[in-house]
Amino acid sequence: MEDFNHILSSLLSPDNATRAAAELRLEEAKKNPDALANALISALRHSSGVEQRSLCAVLIRRVRDDTICHAGRTNSAHRAP
């Protein structure tokens, strides 16, 4: 969890290199959307910083939307013509 909080802090960094590295780590985390959502919800509940909590809320919505879009594409690919 501490590692994930570091990613969140780095995503808010003004330094482009730090932010870019954090974005790559976030993309890796998106490969497991359930674990990512759980980590984001935990960070949202336990973070003391308003900026981090706001970022978590935005990222939770994105993970949800990406999951819904992916599920829609998967379901439409399995439909019979």
N, C-alpha and C positions, 0 to 999 in steps of 0.2 A: 504493500500500500504506500509506503514511503517513497518507493521508486515511482509510483504513479503520480503522487503529489509533485514530485520533481518534474515529471513530464508536463503537468498542468502549469507549474510555475514557469517552466521554460517556454511554453506556448505563449505566455504573456510577456516574455522578455522583449525589450526594445532591440536587442542584438539579433540581426538577421541570421547569423550562423547558428546561434543557440536555438532560435525559433525553428529554423529549417530542420535541425537534428531532432527536435521534439516532434515535429510534424511527421517525420519518417517513422519515429517510434509509435506515434498514434496510428499511422496507417498499418503498421504491423499488428497493433492491438485490435484493429477492426476486423482482422481475420477470425476473431472469436467474439462476435457481437454480444453474446450473453455475458461473458466475463467482463467485457468493456463496460456494458451497461451497469453491471453490479459495482464495478470500481467507480464509475461516475456517480452513481447514486450514493455510494458510501462517502465519496469526497464531497458531494453536495451537502450531505447531512453533517459532516464533521469538520469541514473547512471553516476557518475563522475569517478568511478574506472574502469580501463581497465580490471582487473581480473573479476569483477562482470559482465561487458558487455560481456566478452568472455564466462563466465559460462552461461549467458542468451542465447547466440547464440547456444551453445551446447544443452542446455535443450530444446530450441524451436525445434531444429531438432529432438530430441528424442521424444518429444510430438507428433510432426507431424508423425514421423515414427511409433510410437505406435498406433496412430489413424488410419493410413493407414492399418497397419497390422490387427488391430481389425476389421476394415470395411471389409477387404478381407476375414477374417474368417467368419464374419456374412453373407456376400453375398454368400460365397460358401456353408454355412449351409442351405441356403434357396433355392438353386438350386435343380431342380428336377433331379432325377437319370436318 
